[in-house]
C-alpha cells in the first residue's frame, strides 16, 4: 500500500479527486481522502453531477423544493456540494497560500462557443458559490481561450478543460500570461489568481490507437498506447520552458503563479494497458493529476511513486515524430476531433442531468 501523501510531499504533484457528490461529503469519504491520501483538490463536470443526482439519496429533499427551472434547481443543489467541498479544502488552500485546495465547477457546455457568455457565466457562478477556492472550468475552444484571457485579467481563477494537443497547450499558456499581465498592470494582487490547464489523456490513446490499427504496419502497431504519455511529457517540457524561462520572469517576480498542467481523463480505457498508465509515468513537481475514485484506489494499492515526468523526453519526442511520419496529425485532426466529441459528450450529460432533475421534481 502506497502512502499517497508522499506524492505531494516528496514528488511535488497534487492529487485531485475527479468526482463530487453529496454522498462523498456526508459519508466523510472526501474528508478521508484529504486526511489519509493527501487529496488536495476536486474536479467536477456535468457527467459527474448527473451520476450523483441519479444515485445519491441526499438530494431528495432539495429535489422537492420549488424552482423556476430544472437548471436553477440543479445549481442550487450543487452549489451546496461545491461550498462544502471548498470548505473541506479551505485549510489546504490557506496552508499552500492559494496554490492548492481548489474545487472546479464546469460551465454549461451550451456556452462553449460564446466568449462573452462564458465570461459572464464565470462571474455569475463565482457569485453563487462565494468561495475563494473555486475554479471555473471553461473549454479550450477559441471562445473559451479568449474568455480565459479576460477572466484572468479580472482576477477570476480558471481551470481550462478539454485540451488534447500541444497547440491547445501553447494557446492556453499564452492567453493566461496575457490575462495575468493585464491583471497585474491594473494593480491586481498576483497571488489571488490561479489557473490550471487540463490535458486529457486516455481519449487521445483511444482515438490514435484506432488510427494505428487501420494503418496496420508493425511500426504503427508498436506505437499503440504510447501517444498520450508522450504528449504529456512534451507538454511538461513546454511548461518548463514557458514558466521557468525568461518570458515569464517579470510576471514571476511580481508574484504571478505559473499555470500548472493537470492530467485529466486518467482512467485507463484499454484493459490491455496498465491501470496506472496515465499516473505512474507522469509524476513530478508543479503538476496535478485528477483521479476517479477507482484509479485513486489502484494507486494506493499497488502504485509505484517516483519522479517520472521529466524522464524519457527524447523517447517521447521520437514517438511524436514517428506518429507524424505515419500521417497521424495530433494538432490538426486528433485534438480538434476529440475536443468536439468531448463537448458533445458534456452537452449530452448536461441535458441528461437536467432531464433527471426535471423528472424527479415533477
VENMOWO-V939263 format. One record per residue. N is the residue number from 1. RES is the residue in one small letter. SS is DSSP state (hx for helix, st for strand, lp for the rest). OMEGA is omega in whole degrees, -180 to 180 (none if undefined). Layout:
[[N RES SS OMEGA] [N RES SS OMEGA]]
This chain:
[[1 x lp 179] [2 x lp 172] [3 x lp -172] [4 x lp 174] [5 x hx 178] [6 x hx -178] [7 x hx 177] [8 x hx -174] [9 x hx -175] [10 x lp -173] [11 x lp 176] [12 x lp 179] [13 x st 176] [14 x st 173] [15 x st 176] [16 x st 179] [17 x st 178] [18 x st -178] [19 x lp 173] [20 x lp 175] [21 x lp 178] [22 x hx 176] [23 x hx 178] [24 x hx -178] [25 x hx -175] [26 x hx 179] [27 x lp 176] [28 x lp 179] [29 x hx 179] [30 x hx 178] [31 x hx 178] [32 x hx 177] [33 x hx -179] [34 x hx -176] [35 x hx -170] [36 x hx -177] [37 x hx -180] [38 x lp 176] [39 x lp -172] [40 x lp 177] [41 x st -179] [42 x st 171] [43 x st 179] [44 x lp 176] [45 x lp -178] [46 x hx -180] [47 x hx 179] [48 x hx -179] [49 x hx 177] [50 x hx 179] [51 x hx -179] [52 x hx -178] [53 x hx 180] [54 x hx -170] [55 x hx -172] [56 x lp 177] [57 x hx -172] [58 x hx 180] [59 x hx -172] [60 x hx -179] [61 x hx 180] [62 x hx -179] [63 x hx -180] [64 x lp -177] [65 x lp 178] [66 x lp 176] [67 x lp -176] [68 x lp 179] [69 x lp 177] [70 x hx -179] [71 x hx 179] [72 x hx 177] [73 x hx 175] [74 x hx -179] [75 x hx -180] [76 x hx 180] [77 x hx -174] [78 x hx 173] [79 x hx -180] [80 x hx 178] [81 x hx -179] [82 x hx 179] [83 x hx 180] [84 x hx 178] [85 x hx 177] [86 x hx -179] [87 x hx 178] [88 x hx -178] [89 x lp -177] [90 x hx -180] [91 x hx 176] [92 x hx 180] [93 x hx -180] [94 x hx -177] [95 x hx -179] [96 x lp 179] [97 x lp 176] [98 x lp 180] [99 x lp -176] [100 x lp 180] [101 x lp -176] [102 x st 175] [103 x st -176] [104 x st 175] [105 x st -176] [106 x st 174] [107 x lp 175] [108 x lp 178] [109 x hx 177] [110 x hx -174] [111 x hx -168] [112 x lp -177] [113 x lp -176] [114 x lp -176] [115 x hx -176] [116 x hx 180] [117 x hx 178] [118 x hx 179] [119 x hx -179] [120 x hx -179] [121 x hx 178] [122 x hx 179] [123 x hx -180] [124 x hx -178] [125 x hx 177] [126 x hx 180] [127 x hx 178] [128 x hx -174] [129 x hx 177] [130 x lp 174] [131 x lp -176] [132 x lp -178] [133 x lp 174] [134 x st 172] [135 x st 175] [136 x st -179] [137 x st 174] [138 x st -177] [139 x st -180] [140 x lp 169] [141 x lp 178] [142 x hx 179] [143 x hx 180] [144 x hx 179] [145 x hx 175] [146 x hx 178] [147 x hx 176] [148 x hx -179] [149 x hx -179] [150 x hx -177] [151 x hx 178] [152 x hx 179] [153 x hx 177] [154 x lp 177] [155 x lp -180] [156 x lp -175] [157 x lp -168] [158 x st 168] [159 x st 180] [160 x st -172] [161 x st 178] [162 x st 171] [163 x st -176] [164 x lp -177] [165 x lp -178] [166 x hx 177] [167 x hx 173] [168 x hx -179] [169 x hx -178] [170 x hx -177] [171 x hx 180] [172 x hx 178] [173 x hx -179] [174 x hx -179] [175 x hx 179] [176 x hx -179] [177 x hx 177] [178 x hx 178] [179 x hx -180] [180 x hx 176] [181 x hx -180] [182 x hx 180] [183 x hx -178] [184 x hx -179] [185 x hx 178] [186 x lp 178] [187 x lp 179] [188 x lp 180] [189 x lp -173] [190 x hx -176] [191 x hx -180] [192 x hx -172] [193 x lp 176] [194 x lp 173] [195 x st 172] [196 x st -178] [197 x st -172] [198 x st 179] [199 x st -177] [200 x st -169] [201 x lp -171] [202 x hx 180] [203 x hx 177] [204 x hx 180] [205 x hx -179] [206 x hx -178] [207 x hx -177] [208 x hx 177] [209 x hx 177] [210 x hx 179] [211 x hx 179] [212 x hx 179] [213 x hx 176] [214 x hx 177] [215 x hx 167] [216 x lp 179] [217 x lp 179] [218 x hx 180] [219 x hx -180] [220 x hx -178] [221 x hx 179] [222 x hx -176] [223 x lp -179] [224 x lp 177] [225 x lp -177] [226 x lp -171] [227 x hx -172] [228 x hx 180] [229 x hx 177] [230 x hx 178] [231 x hx -179] [232 x hx 179] [233 x hx 177] [234 x hx 178] [235 x hx 179] [236 x hx 176] [237 x hx 176] [238 x hx 176] [239 x hx -180] [240 x hx 179] [241 x hx -175] [242 x hx -170] [243 x hx 173] [244 x lp 178] [245 x lp -176] [246 x hx -175] [247 x hx -179] [248 x hx -171] [249 x hx -179] [250 x hx 180] [251 x hx 178] [252 x hx 180] [253 x hx 179] [254 x lp 179] [255 x lp 179] [256 x lp -180] [257 x lp 169] [258 x lp 180] [259 x lp -176] [260 x st 169] [261 x st 177] [262 x st 177] [263 x st -179] [264 x st -178] [265 x lp -170] [266 x lp 173] [267 x lp -175] [268 x lp -178] [269 x lp -178] [270 x lp -178] [271 x lp 178] [272 x lp -178] [273 x lp 176] [274 x lp 179] [275 x lp 176] [276 x lp -178] [277 x lp -176] [278 x lp 180] [279 x lp -174] [280 x hx -178] [281 x hx -170] [282 x hx 179] [283 x lp 178] [284 x lp -173] [285 x lp 175] [286 x lp 173] [287 x st 178] [288 x st 171] [289 x st 180] [290 x st -169] [291 x st 167] [292 x lp -177] [293 x hx -176] [294 x hx 179] [295 x hx 175] [296 x hx 179] [297 x hx 179] [298 x hx 177] [299 x hx 179] [300 x hx -174] [301 x hx -175] [302 x hx -180] [303 x lp 174] [304 x lp -175] [305 x lp 179] [306 x lp 178] [307 x lp -173] [308 x lp -170] [309 x lp -177] [310 x lp -180] [311 x lp 171] [312 x lp 178] [313 x hx 179] [314 x hx 179] [315 x hx 178] [316 x hx 179] [317 x hx 178] [318 x hx 177] [319 x hx 179] [320 x hx 178] [321 x hx 179] [322 x hx 178] [323 x hx 179] [324 x hx -179] [325 x hx 178] [326 x lp 180] [327 x lp 177] [328 x lp -174] [329 x lp -174] [330 x hx -177] [331 x hx -175] [332 x hx -176] [333 x hx -174] [334 x hx -177] [335 x hx 178] [336 x hx 180] [337 x hx -179] [338 x hx 178] [339 x hx 178] [340 x hx 179] [341 x hx 179] [342 x hx 177] [343 x hx 179] [344 x hx 180] [345 x hx 179] [346 x hx 178] [347 x hx 178] [348 x hx 180] [349 x hx -180] [350 x hx 179] [351 x hx 177] [352 x hx 179] [353 x hx 178] [354 x hx 177] [355 x hx 178] [356 x hx 179] [357 x hx -179] [358 x hx -180] [359 x hx -173] [360 x hx 177] [361 x hx -177] [362 x lp none]]
